[in-house]
Amino acid sequence: MSESTQPRRFELPKTMRAAVARRYGTPDVVAIEEITVPTPGADDVLVHVEASSLNALDWHFLTGTPYMLRLMNGLRRPKRIVPGADVAGTVVAVGAQVTTFEPGDLVFGECGGGGCSPYLKVAAKHVVKMPTGVSFEAAAATPAAGLTAVQGVRTKADLQPGERVLINGAAGGVGTFAVQIAKALGAEVTGVCSTRNVDMVRAIGADEVIDYTNDDFVSGGARFDVMLDNVGSRTPQENLSVLKPAGRYISVSGPKENLWLDPMRYSARMWWACKRSSQSFAQFVASANADDLAFLGELLASGQLIPQVQRTVGLDGVAEGLAEIGSGHVRSKIVVQPSA
């Protein structure tokens, strides 16, 4: 092997600053700590994180709610201590079994946690190469919310060109992606959001925007083929009333009034209502896979998908960003640059 084809080598520190939450609680439990830089396993890549972003998932893991989540993340203390389910950055080391990447490759993907740190160990199958011309900020804002949106409208709803889709919560992280992906699939999109977000939702492609503070999307009767619900703000009967007889209701999230069971309790009520009607129900948790990430990358590169970024923060802004997500009124995405 010639010198020019030798894999790039990166000098790695032994420790790094990261946003860490070692116990469940509100965002004030998040602290900036010095922790060990991870070593990649045989099937992993080690990524220098240029950018990550915050999602509702991070809030659930931070607070340990619904409490059923603690069965997998630790009953008393969390196993997942560094937030950030998204990653965009540069591969700096690869595991012994990894053949798809090499140091120097630019990648993005879904990491399950740990993105709010300068270095991240992630399974190679959970990242793909970044398309040319796509920024780290845009790539980092996309994976978790984008995967949820694409698997909601394309996989679960099987949305077809010309169909009408209602997106409840169109201004949030998942909602802004769902609007654009649905338009890319050829659908007619109606977005539901608050007054301050009407112009943004219209600008990203919604054919109609309903301001829920002034208008009721339930009014008008059955007119949608699909409803993608990021909020769970209406009763099952009201939701089904806007769907055509063969309509599909897709649940992404719901109310969080009961810390033990919500939003699962709400989903169960929707499932039962659909069982007694001609409409169908689907509830899911998005999973990282290379095909869907590659599809998102294609949309990013073509300009059909433009992540809506509210602001970019460093590690010191993680706690405040999580608090905003927990309020339920976050607008689009908050990107984190761990090394800034």
ChimeraX attribute file (.defattr): number of C-alpha atoms within 10 A of each C-alpha:
attribute: neighborCount
match mode: 1-to-1
recipient: residues
	/A:1	6
	/A:2	5
	/A:3	6
	/A:4	7
	/A:5	7
	/A:6	8
	/A:7	13
	/A:8	13
	/A:9	11
	/A:10	12
	/A:11	6
	/A:12	12
	/A:13	9
	/A:14	11
	/A:15	14
	/A:16	17
	/A:17	19
	/A:18	27
	/A:19	25
	/A:20	24
	/A:21	26
	/A:22	15
	/A:23	18
	/A:24	21
	/A:25	16
	/A:26	16
	/A:27	19
	/A:28	11
	/A:29	14
	/A:30	24
	/A:31	18
	/A:32	16
	/A:33	14
	/A:34	14
	/A:35	14
	/A:36	13
	/A:37	19
	/A:38	15
	/A:39	16
	/A:40	19
	/A:41	17
	/A:42	13
	/A:43	15
	/A:44	23
	/A:45	30
	/A:46	24
	/A:47	28
	/A:48	26
	/A:49	29
	/A:50	25
	/A:51	31
	/A:52	37
	/A:53	32
	/A:54	27
	/A:55	26
	/A:56	21
	/A:57	16
	/A:58	21
	/A:59	22
	/A:60	18
	/A:61	24
	/A:62	26
	/A:63	21
	/A:64	25
	/A:65	20
	/A:66	18
	/A:67	16
	/A:68	15
	/A:69	16
	/A:70	19
	/A:71	10
	/A:72	9
	/A:73	15
	/A:74	14
	/A:75	14
	/A:76	11
	/A:77	14
	/A:78	19
	/A:79	15
	/A:80	18
	/A:81	20
	/A:82	23
	/A:83	29
	/A:84	27
	/A:85	24
	/A:86	30
	/A:87	37
	/A:88	33
	/A:89	28
	/A:90	23
	/A:91	25
	/A:92	24
	/A:93	25
	/A:94	25
	/A:95	19
	/A:96	12
	/A:97	12
	/A:98	17
	/A:99	10
	/A:100	12
	/A:101	20
	/A:102	18
	/A:103	17
	/A:104	17
	/A:105	17
	/A:106	22
	/A:107	24
	/A:108	32
	/A:109	33
	/A:110	30
	/A:111	23
	/A:112	21
	/A:113	23
	/A:114	24
	/A:115	33
	/A:116	32
	/A:117	32
	/A:118	23
	/A:119	30
	/A:120	25
	/A:121	24
	/A:122	25
	/A:123	21
	/A:124	25
	/A:125	16
	/A:126	20
	/A:127	26
	/A:128	23
	/A:129	20
	/A:130	24
	/A:131	19
	/A:132	10
	/A:133	9
	/A:134	16
	/A:135	16
	/A:136	22
	/A:137	22
	/A:138	22
	/A:139	27
	/A:140	32
	/A:141	30
	/A:142	33
	/A:143	29
	/A:144	28
	/A:145	29
	/A:146	27
	/A:147	24
	/A:148	25
	/A:149	28
	/A:150	24
	/A:151	19
	/A:152	28
	/A:153	24
	/A:154	17
	/A:155	12
	/A:156	19
	/A:157	22
	/A:158	14
	/A:159	20
	/A:160	17
	/A:161	13
	/A:162	13
	/A:163	15
	/A:164	22
	/A:165	29
	/A:166	28
	/A:167	27
	/A:168	24
	/A:169	25
	/A:170	32
	/A:171	30
	/A:172	26
	/A:173	30
	/A:174	28
	/A:175	29
	/A:176	29
	/A:177	27
	/A:178	31
	/A:179	30
	/A:180	24
	/A:181	23
	/A:182	27
	/A:183	21
	/A:184	14
	/A:185	16
	/A:186	15
	/A:187	22
	/A:188	21
	/A:189	25
	/A:190	23
	/A:191	28
	/A:192	26
	/A:193	22
	/A:194	17
	/A:195	13
	/A:196	11
	/A:197	18
	/A:198	20
	/A:199	12
	/A:200	18
	/A:201	27
	/A:202	19
	/A:203	10
	/A:204	19
	/A:205	21
	/A:206	25
	/A:207	16
	/A:208	15
	/A:209	24
	/A:210	21
	/A:211	17
	/A:212	16
	/A:213	10
	/A:214	9
	/A:215	10
	/A:216	11
	/A:217	19
	/A:218	15
	/A:219	10
	/A:220	9
	/A:221	13
	/A:222	15
	/A:223	16
	/A:224	23
	/A:225	24
	/A:226	27
	/A:227	25
	/A:228	29
	/A:229	25
	/A:230	22
	/A:231	20
	/A:232	21
	/A:233	15
	/A:234	15
	/A:235	13
	/A:236	19
	/A:237	12
	/A:238	14
	/A:239	19
	/A:240	26
	/A:241	17
	/A:242	21
	/A:243	25
	/A:244	17
	/A:245	16
	/A:246	13
	/A:247	23
	/A:248	25
	/A:249	29
	/A:250	23
	/A:251	24
	/A:252	23
	/A:253	22
	/A:254	18
	/A:255	18
	/A:256	18
	/A:257	12
	/A:258	14
	/A:259	14
	/A:260	15
	/A:261	16
	/A:262	19
	/A:263	21
	/A:264	18
	/A:265	16
	/A:266	22
	/A:267	23
	/A:268	15
	/A:269	14
	/A:270	24
	/A:271	19
	/A:272	12
	/A:273	19
	/A:274	20
	/A:275	12
	/A:276	9
	/A:277	11
	/A:278	14
	/A:279	19
	/A:280	21
	/A:281	20
	/A:282	17
	/A:283	18
	/A:284	13
	/A:285	11
	/A:286	16
	/A:287	14
	/A:288	18
	/A:289	15
	/A:290	16
	/A:291	10
	/A:292	20
	/A:293	25
	/A:294	18
	/A:295	14
	/A:296	23
	/A:297	24
	/A:298	16
	/A:299	17
	/A:300	22
	/A:301	17
	/A:302	13
	/A:303	11
	/A:304	16
	/A:305	24
	/A:306	19
	/A:307	23
	/A:308	21
	/A:309	16
	/A:310	12
	/A:311	12
	/A:312	18
	/A:313	18
	/A:314	16
	/A:315	20
	/A:316	16
	/A:317	16
	/A:318	28
	/A:319	21
	/A:320	14
	/A:321	23
	/A:322	24
	/A:323	16
	/A:324	17
	/A:325	23
	/A:326	19
	/A:327	9
	/A:328	13
	/A:329	13
	/A:330	19
	/A:331	22
	/A:332	25
	/A:333	27
	/A:334	26
	/A:335	29
	/A:336	31
	/A:337	24
	/A:338	25
	/A:339	17
	/A:340	12
